[in-house]
């Protein structure tokens, strides 16, 4: 299993751990990036209230505005994951 690599984050350590653990689970249990993104968004909205956005993939660029302490961007192997919350 690939070791997660956090590129940047503005998030409490417990929330970041939650994101990484859920991403590892999703990568093993779902087949598509879309399914993984949907799963992570739903998990975060259940645990931390709406509205969360999730981008999963190998090649993407972004420029987003997020709530304070509600952003992370990390890799699990070749898969990039970005999670962020908007008001």
C-alpha positions, -999 to 999 in steps of 0.1 A, spaced: 0 0 0 12 35 -9 23 58 19 2 90 18 21 122 11 5 155 23 13 183 -1 -5 211 17 -32 215 43 -51 240 64 -68 215 87 -66 201 122 -45 169 125 -75 147 134 -95 159 104 -65 153 81 -61 118 95 -98 112 89 -93 123 53 -63 101 47 -78 70 63 -110 74 43 -90 79 11 -70 47 18 -103 28 24 -119 43 -7 -89 34 -29 -92 -2 -19 -130 -5 -22 -140 16 -52 -130 13 -89 -133 49 -102 -120 83 -92 -156 96 -93 -167 69 -68 -138 77 -45 -146 115 -47 -183 109 -40 -175 86 -10 -150 112 5 -174 141 1 -203 121 17 -181 110 46 -169 146 53 -205 160 51 -217 134 76 -188 140 100 -182 177 95 -214 192 80 -219 205 45 -207 218 21 -176 198 11 -160 194 -23 -137 166 -34 -114 163 -64 -96 130 -71 -73 122 -99 -38 120 -114 -37 153 -133 -56 184 -123 -50 220 -115 -71 241 -91 -75 275 -74 -101 273 -47 -115 294 -18 -122 275 13 -133 280 49 -105 285 74 -90 252 86 -110 232 60 -86 223 32 -62 195 24 -43 182 -7 -25 149 -6 -14 119 -26 -20 82 -20 3 66 -45 -5 82 -79 -39 94 -68 -42 131 -58 -70 141 -34 -82 176 -26 -109 182 -1 -122 216 9 -153 231 25 -172 262 14 -198 281 34 
